Every structure is written in C-alpha cells, then in structure tokens.
Amino acid sequence: MAEIPEIVRTIVHRVDAAGGRALLVGGAVVDAVLEIPIKDWDIEVYGLDYEELSTMFQDMGPKEVGKAFGIIKLDSRLTDGHDIDINIPRREDKIGKGHKDVSCTLDPRMTPRAAAERRDLTINSMAWDLYGGRIIDHFGGMSDLEHGIIRATNPKTFVEDPLRALRVMQLLPRKGTLVDPQTMQLIKSMSYQFPYLPKERIYEEFRKLFMKADKPSVGLEFLRESGWLKWFPQIGEQIGTLQNPKHHPEGDVWTHMLHVADAAALVRHRLPEEWQEPFMLGATLHDVGKVHMTITKEHQESGIGPDGKPLYDGQDLYSAHGHDSYGIIPGSRFMDLLTDNRKLKEKVLMIILKHMFPYYGRDAGPSFFKRLNNDIPLNIIGYMALCDHCGRPHRGIGDPDLNSVYSQKCFDMFEQIGPEPTPQLLMGRDLIEAGFKPGPDFGVALKAAYEAQLDDEELTKHDLLMVATQAI
C-alpha cells in the first residue's frame, strides 16, 4: 500500500467519496504480488456510471479511447507519468467468429466476483482493493500463482476468445511453470479459430513473449504442445531437421533455435532499443533456411542437393550451405503473419541474411567488416553470432558472456568503425567538377570508387577519381 503512487491514491479517494469502489485488476495485481513494479494501472470502478467517471477526472485529461468497452484512458502527462486506465465492469456476449465479434454491455452494478469470472485466467481474476488494502481472490488465483499454474477462470467463456491461447504462450514463461491439463485441452480445441485473429493482436502477444520473457523457449514449446505451432510452419518445420552432430550435439534445428532464443533474451537489454525486437525475432528465425537447404542421405544418394544442383565434394551430411540467404523466404512469410511493419521486417531479414558473416569473415580484414557494417551494425550481428555460438550444450547453453572469436572480432571492429555506415568520399558533384556529364555511367563510376575506398582507406579523393574514370 505504501508504494501506491499519490495520483492513484487521489483517484481512489475521489471514487470512494462519490460512493464508488476502485479495484486494481488484471496483470498489475500479479505484478504487485510478485513485487514487480507496476507499469500499467488498470482500475475497475464499481457503483458509478461511465459519464460520472468522465466528468470526475477532467483534470487528468480523460480520453474515451474505448467508450464501447467502458474504458477511460488518462493522460500520462497529467498523472505524473503513470499509465492509468479506468473502466466500468462489463458483460460480453459472443456474436460472431472474429476476435472482436462481441457485444459489450456496461454494468457498474456488477459484483466483483461476476466481473472476475469473465477474465481469462485465474491469476488475472484477482483484484486489489486499493482503498481497503486487500486482495480479492474468488477463483484461486493466488494459489495458482504460488504454484505456477496457468488455469482458465471459466472454461465455458475461455474458449470464446482464441487470442487467449497466444496470451498463455507469452504468460507461461513469465508468470507460470505449467498449464492446467483441462485448460490445455481447451486451448487445443480453440486452434481452428486462429484464422479469425487479426495479425496486430497476434504480433502483440509474440512481442510480449520475445521482449518480456527470460526464456522465450517455454512459450515456443507451448505452441508445439498445444498444437498451435501448425499456424506458424516457418518455425515449426525446424522440428526434425537434423544437424551435423559434430557441430550441433544438442539435436535438431528446433532445439538449437530454442537455446539461441533464450541466449538472445539474456543479452537483448545490451542492444539499442530500436534493435531489441528485431534481434529477438531474428534469433528465432536465423536458421529457418536449414529446413530447405540441409543435405540429407537422400540427397547424397541422388547426388542432387536441395537446391536442385549437383552436390560438390566436401558437402557433409546435414550441412546446409546457403541456408542464410534462403532463410529470408520463410523468414519473410513468418513476419507477414505478424505485422505489416516494413522497417521491422527489413531488420529481421537482414539478421537472417547476415548471421553467418562473422564466420565467413573470421580471417578477413577491415574492408570485409566495413561492408558488413554498411548492411547491419557490427555489434548487432556480433551478438547474433554470440547467441548462435551459445546455442549448443558443449559451449555453455545460454551463457552470453562465453567468449566467441567470431563475435569478438565483430565487437572489436565495431569499436574501430563505429555504428554508422562508411561515408562515401567521392560524390557525384566531384565527377561533375572533373568534367563528367551526369548519366547512366555515374552510378558505375561511383560504385567502383566506393569499393576501392572500402578496400584501401589510404586512397585520397584524387585516387578515387582515377578509379572512377577507369570504370567508365
């Protein structure tokens, strides 16, 4: 109670003075019990109408962002930076197949028990009486939280929203250890409803898994056990794709990917914020190309590789040459299931495409890493190489501080080169000043000069001009 922000206390006292009752509900209660700082204050108010609440908090910039659902969002600039939603209890009736096909009826006279019963999981059905200072737990949420059990509050209503299956995916590694068997059966029975889910909601649950869970592998394994993995074949097909036991004694590509995803979760906080999410997705998808590029016994017997070309000497069983470049195809398809965010997708695909380059360049000079840094910052691909290296039991699963010569070289070169692409020294205006007329050859000349610049940093602009001249 002592850690409740003053602005929240103010809201509670106003509600109480008006004859209402304010309860903190949802995931914030779980965070409070686990002594995790509360970021989102979801306050449910009983006994007062929606219009009364809107008027009561005019000084806090109320936004009726979800009026149909009885939700008022307060302006964080006027609430000391706290994210606070105030809502009225509501009844929901399914009227269609889609996630949003529900009819909502606001009911401020609803009892806390009835309101709690409509929530997805028992741990989320708890409420915290912010005025009286006690936890209200009608459905055993506290016991389930203590024992790490993820359990449906009401089996009859749980199945009405298929998004709840993916919510369990991201909550299990964060708030639990196992899914109640009956609840797991409900989730399996809901799988057919996946096509009715909007991709933005699917993406949001995956984002929470990858950005909040310490072990995303738990959520991914849940998808496998629940049967929901079939909707994400690009990652599911990694199951059973064998690898060379000399390099991957941990097993198939799926097993390796789980280790890499967990290692990535350990280091994501070290990356720039704009790279954290694409890094987690890229780590999960980095080897999806192996599904289509791995050399099997059948390939060796026929002499034809998975790309339809004759095998060459030295292609070992279960090797997967070219899986990095091929991986952008299934990687792109997976990203299309989640989002239309082009910039996020481009970063993820670049990680997939370049994740082998630290190995390719283990003996390379600065020019190699300058080119690589032009495509993706070396620290990002360095951490990818480190997590890839950690995703094998004989090298220390999930140990992000394990030394890797491949990643270390990326980090060392990053210190020398810096985060930005190497700036082009010779520009088009330089060619014009030298007497060249703009035209199709300009691009050829400038590219040749830039390549020479990357190969030899000692070259002057005059030297590069000579290179450009010879290229035309």
Beta strands, then each sheet from edge to edge (+ up, - down):
strand 1: 21-25
strand 2: 40-46
strand 3: 63-66
strand 4: 71-73
strand 5: 83-87
strand 6: 90-94
strand 7: 102-106
strand 8: 127-129
strand 9: 134-136
strand 10: 149-150
strand 11: 178-179
sheet 1: 3+ 4- 5+ 2+ 1- 8+ 9-
sheet 2: 6+ 7-
sheet 3: 10+ 11+
end
